[in-house]
Amino acid sequence: MCKGFQIGVGRMREIGELEAEILEIARANQRVSAREVLRIIYQKRDIAYTTVSTTLERLTKKHLLTRDEQKIRGKVTYFYRPSKSGVEVGIASKSIARLIKAFGPGVVSAAFSGLSASPEELRKLEEKVMEAKKSRANA
């Protein structure tokens, strides 16, 4: 069973199943606190608040989330939002390359068979495929 994807330069880091789930929640809501993440994630799994807050901090250290603080009723509350660092593109690229190396190019077709993308996203994907074909033909 795959526990995560290696990311980063130099010191290797991983993104695990819980981190991926929390990233998905952060992307869907754009700005979340640990308590909000817990409320959403608790519907699927029995998890402690401290586990959620530790995971949010790890994702911040990996530059996948950014953290802001706000005083609410005299207490500091941390809010997390998806980072715009581009790290996720690197994660995806490395992960796809590893899958192709392990299982061959057919894995890409399998990955896209369950894709639910908007027409705009599909158009962008098609453009990327055409660019890749052109660069391979010119090489």
N, C-alpha and C positions, 0 to 999 in steps of 0.2 A: 504494500500500500504506500502511495506517495504521500509523504508528510508535508511537503511544501516545495516551493520553487526557490532556487538560489538566485540571489540578486546582489548587485553592488560591485564595486571595484575594490580590489585589495582584499579587505576582510570580507569573507562571504557571509551573507545574511540569507535568511529564508522568509518566505511568506507562507504561513500555514493556513489550515482550513478555517480556524476561528478568525484569523486576521483578514482573510478574504471575505468572510461573511460580514465582518464589521466594516470593511472598506465599502462593501456593497450598500450597507445601511447609510454610511456617510455620504456616498454619491447620490443615493436616492433622496436624501433629506437636505443635502448641501451644508448644513450646520447642525451639529448634534452635541449634546453633553453625554457624559458616561451614563447618567441616569436614563436619558432618552434611549440610548443604545440598549441598555439593560431591559427597558420596558418592551422594546421590539424583539430582541433576541430571546428573551425569557419565554416567549410563546412557543419557541422551537426546542429550547434546551434549558435545563436547570443549571444556572451559572451564577456565580457570585459577582457582586458589584466590583470587588477588588480585582477580579479576573478581567472584567471589561475595562476598568481604568488602567490596569497594567498593560493590556493589549493596545489600548489607544496610545499610551505613552511610547510603546515599542514602535508603533506605526509612525509616530511623529519623529522618532529618532532615525527611522529609515527614510524619512522625507516623503512619505506617502500621504501624510496628513499634516496640516498646520494647526497650531493651537492658539486660541485667543482667550483672554480672561475677562470676566465681567463680574462686577460686584452686584449681587442680588441679595437684598435684605441684610446687608452688612457682611455677607460671606462671598468669598471668591469662587466662582464657578468657571470651569474650563469648557470651552466649546471647540470642537474639532471640525475641520472641513477638508475636503480633498485638496491635496497639493497640486500645484500646476507646474511641478518640477520636471515632468516628462519621464520620471523614473518608471512609471507603469508601462510605457512603451518598451523600455529596455527589458522589463520583466517578461512581457508578452513575447518579444522577439527571441529572447534566450529560451523561454519555455517551448515555443513552437519549434525552434531549431533543435532542441533536445528531443522533442517528440518525433520529428522527422528523422533524426539520426537513429533513434531507437526502433521506429515502426515503419519508416519509409514515407514517401510523399502522399500516400493514400490517407494518412491520418488527417491531412488538411481538409479533404473532402468530408471525412467523418465529422470533423469539428464544425463545419459549416452546415451540415445537414439539419441540425437542430437550431440554427440561427434564426432569431426573430429580430430582424432589423427593419428600420424604416426605409422607404424608397431612397431617401437622401443618403443614408448610411450605405446602402447597397451600391449606389452610384459611385460613392467615394471608394468603396472596396473594388469595384470594377476598374476604376481609374488606376488604382495601385497595381492591380494585376496586369493591366496593359503596360504600365511603366516598367514593371519587372520583365515582361516579355520583350519589350524594346531593348532594355539594357542587356539582356542575355543574347539577343540577336546581334547586337553591336559588339559584343565581347569576343 
